[in-house]
């Protein structure tokens, strides 16, 4: 079967969208279209990325114009959370393959009923071809396999703009995706959370595994991504080499040397591209795992 040609668009190109562009270029995928929030921002961002990555992307600031005027069949969706569902509906109705930034969608004004109905709409959509960027699960898949897991702790300290419960909305998908990779489908019980303006912590049981999440979002703090499985501790180390390439390592108390790993985000995008190029043949999208994560967030954060 001949591989499908990918015509890629970036919806939301500042921030995490620019990271998508960098990894897509590394995979020899050049973005043909970029959608911004306004004519000015779209033109500025497109010109900037075209120059950096030697592309010839065309700027848009209307999703309808992009879908009508281009032959795009694959997108990265990198707009704010509350806009995800609006774009997901538009894109799925046009049979577009989607890699959506996490969470799948979120709006603090929605009730549990609204969330569940929206999730069911996506589940049942006849054109569903949808992945969510839960790339942190690939930290787990690149270390040793554990036969017995009693405890899991995950710490993530960032410099973003989220506050209060939005810190949990932003970072819980990472932890839940890692648990899913580590343990498989499980049931959350005895969920307790503590929230301040700059910190979000949660403790719960995932089946029989005792879990602790601690997230913080402060302007000038050191960024930390670390996790502990039983007594084994891992911390992500990032290093930019002389050629300006970003290298990933895990420092662990069970290894003398740092563990060299592949950028989990690259793995995520490569899996998505493989799915798209093979025209989804004999493969499913990642929706059921992504919906599982969403259901647990809805149950404990709404």
N, C-alpha and C positions, 0 to 999 in steps of 0.2 A: 504494500500500500504506500503510495507516494505521500511524503510528509507535507503537511499543510504549510502554506506561506503565512508568516505572521506579519500583520500590519498593526504596529503598536502605538497606543496613545497613553499619555500620562495625564491623569485628571488630578490636578493639584501638584505643582512641581517645585514648590519651595519646601524647605525642611526635609522630611523623610522622602519626598518625591525625588529630590536630587540624588539621594542614595540609590533609589531604584534605577535612575538614569545611569549612574556609574556602573552598577552591576550588570545592567542590560547591555551596555557597551562592551563590557568584558566578555559577555556571551554572544557578541556580534549581532545584537539586536539593536537596530537604530530606530529611534522614536520618530514617527511621522507627524504626530499631532500633539499639541499641548493645550490643555484647557485651563485657563486661569479664572480668577473670581471677577476680573474686570478687564476691559480692553487694555488699559495701561499696564496692569500687572502681568497679564498674559504675554504681551509683546516684550516686556522687559525680561521676564523669566525665560521665554523662548529664545530670545537673542543671546542671553547669557549661556544657556545650556548648549545652544547650537555652536557657540564659539568654543566652549570647553571641550565638548565631545565631537566636534566636527560633524555635526548633523545638519539636516535641512528641514527640521520640524516646522510645521505651520501653526501659528497661534490661533486659538479660539477662545471665546469667552461665553459662548452659548452651547450647551450640550446638544440642543436640537440641531444647530448649525453643524456641529462636528459630526453627528450621526448621519445627517443628510448629505453633507458635502465631502465626506471622506469614505474610504473603504476599510476603516478600522475594524478589526475583529478581535483584538486583545487589548486589555487595559490594566494599568495599575491605578487603583482608586485610593488617593492620598489626601482627601479633603477632610475637614473636621468631622468628628463622630456623628454629630446630629444631622449631617447632610448625607451620610452613607446610604440610608434606606431610599431616599429620593433618587439617587443615582443608580443604585442597584436595580430598582424597578425599570428605569429607562434602559439600562444596558442589557438586562436580561430579555426585555421585550425585543431587542435588536440582535439577539443571539450572539452576545459578546462574551468571550472568556474574560473572567475578572479575577485579579489578585487584589484583595481588599486589605487595607491596613486594619489592624485590630483596634477595638473590638469590631465584630461584624457590623453592628450598628448600636447606637446608644442615644437616648434623649431623656434627660431627667424629668421631663414633663409627662412621659408615658407611664401608664399604669401597667401592672403585671399583665392584665388582659390584653392591652395594646401590644406589649412586647411579644406575647405568645402568639397573637394573631399574625403579627408581622413575620415572626419566625416561621410560622406554618405556611404563609404565603411564599416565602423563599423556598422552603422545603418542597412544595408541590409545583413550583414553576416548571413548565415543560422544557424551558431552554436553560435550566440551571447548569452553569459551568463556573463554579465559584470556589475560590480558595481564600483563606484568611492568613495574613502574615503572622503566624505563630511560630516563627523560626527558632525561638529559644528551645523548642523540643529537641533540636539537633545538637545542643550541648550534651543532652542525655545520651543520644544515640552514638556519640563519638567517644564515650567512656566505657568502662567495663560494665558487664551485665550483673545485676544483683539478684540473687536467688531469694533473699529474705530482706524485706525493708520494714523497719520499725518506725523510723522517724525521717522526716524531710523538712529542712528549713531553707528558706529562700529570702535573701536580702537584695534589694535593688534600690540604690540611691541615685537620683537623677537631678538635673538642673532645669527641668521644664517649668511650665507655667501652671500646671494643675494644682488645685487645692482641695482640701477636705475629701469627700468621697470620690471625687474625680481622679484622685491619685490611685485609688483602688480600681476604678474602671479602666484606667490606662494600663496598669501594671499586672493586675490579676490574670489577664489572659496568658502572660508569660508563665506564671507559676502553675496555672491549671494545665497548660499545654505540656509542661515538663512532667507534671504528675501523670498525665495521660500517657506519655511516652514511657514513663518509669514503671507504672503500675497497671495501666489499662483503665477501662471504664470502672469507676468507683462511685460510692455514695458518700456525700458529705453529711456529717452529723455534728452536733454540738458546736455549731459555728458561732464564734464570738469575735467581735471586731472593736477596735478602738481607733477613733479618728480625731485628729487635730488639723489645724490649717495646713501644716506641712508634713504630716505623717499619717500613714495608714498601716495598721497592723491587724492581723487576723490569726486566730488559732482554731483548729478544727480537727476532726478525724476524717480521713479518706479511707473508707473501709476500716481496716485496723491500723492504718498508718497515722501516727500523730504528726500533724503538720503545723508549721508556723511560717507566716509571711510577715516581713517587715519592709515597708516601702517608705521612702522619704523623698521630698521634692523641695530642695532648698537651693537658692541661687548660687552660692559660692562654695558649696560642699564638694568634697571629692566624690567622683562618680564611682560607685561600687556595684558589681554584679557578682554575687557569690551564692553558693548553695552547699548544703550539707546533707549527705545521705548516710544515715546511721552515724558513725563516727568519722566518716570520710568527708573532708572539706575540700571544696574547689572554689577558686576565684578566677574570674576572667581577667586576663592581662592583654592589653592592646599595645602594639608597637608599630610605629611608622618607620620603615627602613629608608636607606639612602635614596632609593628610587621612588619614594613617597607612596609605597604600597603598604596597606594596613595588614598587619599580621596578627593572628589570634592564637592565644595560649591559655591553658588552664594551669594554675599553680595549685598543687595539692599536697596535703600532708602524707599521702601514701606513695608519692613519687619524688625521687631526688631532683629530677630535672622537670622543667616545665613541659607540659604535654602540648605538642603542636596540634592544632585542630584547624579545620577549614571554617571559614566564615559561615555561620549558620544561615545568614541572610542569603548568601550565594547559593547554598544548598536549596533553600526554599524556592528561589527564583528558578533555579535549574529544574527542579521537579515540576513547577508550574509550566515552564516552557516545554518540557518533554511531553506533558499531558496535552498541551495545545498543538504541538507539531504532529503528534500521532493521532490527532483528531479524536481524542478521548477514547480511542479504541481499547476495549477490554479493561478500562480503568474508570474509577469513579472519582468525582471531585472530593474535596476534603470536608464537604458540608456537614456530615454527620458528627465528626469530631468537633467542628467549629460550633455546631448547634449545641452539643453537649456542654461545651465551655460556656456558651451564652446562657443556657438554662440554669447553670449553677450560679452565674453572676446575677441573673434576674432574681433567683430565689433568695440570694443573700445580700444583694445591694439595692434592690428596688424597695 
